[in-house]
Amino acid sequence: MTQTPDASAEAGADGLLAVRQPAAQKTGGMYVFLAKFFSREALLQGINFLCGIWVVRTLSVHEYAWYTIAITLLGAGSVLCDIGVGAALMSVAGRLWPDRAKINSVFVVAFQTRTRFFIVFGLVIFAAGIALLTRSQSSWAMSVSIMGLVVLITFFQLNFDLMAVLPKLEQSLGVLQRMTISAALLRLVILSLILISPHAVTALAAALVAMTFQAYQIRRHYALSDKDEGFGLAEVKEEFSRVARRQAPASIYFCVQGQLNVFLLGYFGSATQVAQLGALGRISALLLVAQSVFSSILMPRFSVLKDKAEMRRKYLLYVALFMCVIAAFLGMALLFPETILSILGGKYGGLNSELLLILASASLYVMEGLLYSLNMSRAWIAPSWIQVVVTLGCQAILLCFMSIDSISRLVMFSSISPIVSISVYVISATMHFGKMK
């Protein structure tokens, strides 16, 4: 569930251009800019939430288990097929901005690099998906169809993510949001077919059409044909390679840890448990609105601060605000679990304790992403091996005393990863604050 590598790229790009703040100036001030951004983001996440709940309520438990596996592998594929390409593109393009001819040339390298990763990791994701789906009582034909759609969605998602670097550099967040909102509306319309054909393939086909349309929109809006043919790309290729080598271990590790619940349940558990886990996770999508506001608007402004006292104050303020949002979110789940579960339909009733645990775990991952983005916006980078060693060590010790035979225990087991990461990021920030004058 964590998306840390991508978050760093967004924070870095937005931070680079926050000094100019063109969007806020052109639209009548910061408050107007925030209001427009937040309203569009709330609309987008609202549509996506509605789509998710519609799928949960319409599909059978087995079909939704297959859909959950597919969406999990889609997220894993998006991370694995990137391996630092987006971050490297943002870094190089940011230094060259606003020379679009040179930036367009850099895109050639980015697409070539990502294509190689897509071929390798796309096959891995496809094979892993087939294995998990067949263990969840999916037929071979259905498994191949589902994973074929997952691979295609991943391809168009990756292309859109690369092209999204341009509107981010321009700070044209409204343009980017309108594209994603129109694609989300298209998905919602096509999802009506699920009433006629309530299958995971139908839901994934709607997502594929929407993602294809989204990728088409951004390619039509931003042309890459004007290239600087004399611009040397040798150093650019070396930087892409260097970033990929540095980020690959961490990306693979965080990808596996972030999707560990579904991977373990898909292999050792039942289709019913996978469906319950996926359905309860739908509720946590509401946190994405707050996360988007923090990563796209507040992080850039933190990255350009110079005064130590002001920096510390903003750091604590952002963390405190986010903790208040999470506390309110978990408080609603604690006080009104039946009301929240009723949104998912009768198939998932009675999962009160599981709901609170899953939402608490999701909150930890979101907090981990926030702290990672704050630290990365200042280049406060802690060695990733610390988290890997400590997390795996704690999980190994826990396995000696606890069996992973229920959703609740599995969620507690996988929550060790964000807890360790949060601790590392807080310690790293504290140490860097101590070194500042």
Order of alpha helices (4+ residues) and beta strands (2+ residues): alpha-alpha-alpha-alpha-alpha-alpha-alpha-alpha-alpha-alpha-alpha-alpha-alpha-alpha-alpha-alpha-alpha-alpha-alpha-alpha-alpha
